[in-house]
Amino acid sequence: MTARAPAVSNQTLREYQSRVRHYNANIIKDMPKVELHVHIEGTMTPELRWELAQRHGEPILNINTQLPCQSLSELKRTYELLHDLDAGGVDGGMERFFLLYYGGFSVLRDEEDFYRLAMDYFRKAADMNIRYCEPFFDPQGHTRRGVSFDAMMHGFRRAQLEAAKDLGVKSQWVMCMLRDISTISAMEHYVQAIPYRDIIIGIGLDSLEVDRPPLLFESVFRRARDDGFKITCHCDVGDKDTLRNIGQVVEQLGGSGADRLDHGLHATDDPCLLQKVKERDLGMTICPWGYLCYSGETHIMDRVRTLYDAGIKIAIGSDDPAYMEDIWLTNSLYLLQLLGVFSDADFFQLQKNAVDICWAPADVKSAILKELDSFRAAWEAGHESHAA
């Protein structure tokens, strides 16, 4: 039985942040990886945001002063989540997160901007030995600003092709509807996505979950299922109706339940629901660092381990790393090792889980699994030699 973890204080978060940023576990760093829960807009580093703002001659407002940032250093300071947690607690942190997240959209205006955003992430992914990923994107957050859907997708496609060719990072996209916008808008954007089925593999749902259950968007998900898209949905940690929402995703969404579940950590609170997830062999994408920072929930690592021990195929993701203290996929995996939640053998299984539940073509999956097995054999041989 895994020991219960204490609630995480802001001081402890700072310690974790510092340690995982500088942690150097070769097994995690070097093994081939898959990332299934990352929002492309959430990878907008302050450096890239500053650069694109300069490109357009647009000021960036400091969210604290509402005055234009005078330097990149000033902008970077606004990204420091833990200072905000000190001032406003979890609610203050969430407010700041959304201000930064949606505020960063303003510098994305044309095809070149979306290309550069995606390539910035793909280069980071290559550095982390990510072989395949399925980034989320939020089109409504851009079209409502007058951005062309086609410009967005052309930028993403350029980056996708270049990353596969030059970086060895293959990808497909998951388009998320903003659940705090109308269902009419969701369907309109779904229709615009159909011509881009060559790069969009799935349809999801994200943003503020309060009083916006998944089945509110059932008409979109039914059509997506009929048209051959994969479907998934965020079920946020700590939401008042999260168990109901998880149940809808597992059993009903798209007519028979989704193909994957994003977050959904509270499935551990209901043994019957957990069993249904297992029976359906439903993969889950889990982002432990974000939960530690934002959810206010205790025993997060216990819940993650409970899912894993129950045989649920979980895959670790970085969520919105640029706005979560610069903690990326490798750092999140380091966190699990740092806290003693997962062993080296578990990390190999986590990556096999990610390959299994991703929506990559069979040949891509096979190649990653073959590389992962070769890496494990070499690592175990070296480990045994060192022990001798």
Buried (B, 14 or more C-beta within 10 A) or exposed (E): EBEEBEEBEBEEBBEBBEEBEEBEBEBBBBBBBBBBBBBBBBBBBBEBBBBBBEBEEEEBBBBBEEEEBEEBEBBBBBBEBBBBBEEEEBEBBBEBBEBBBBBBBBBBBBBBBBBBBBBBBBBBBBEBBBBBBBBBBBBBBBBEEEBBBEBBBBBBBBBBEBBBEEBBBBBBBBBBBBBEBEBEBBBBBBEBBEEBEEBBBBBBBBBBBEEBBBBBBBBBBBBBBEEEBBBBBBBBBBBEBBBBBBBBBBBBBBEEBBBBBBBBBBBBEBEEBBEBBBEBEBBBBBBBBBBBBBBBBEBBBBBBBBBBEBEBBBBBBBBBBBBBBBBBBBBBBBBBBBBEBBEBEBBBBBBBBBBBBBBBEEEBBEBBBEBBEEBBEEBEEEEEEEEE
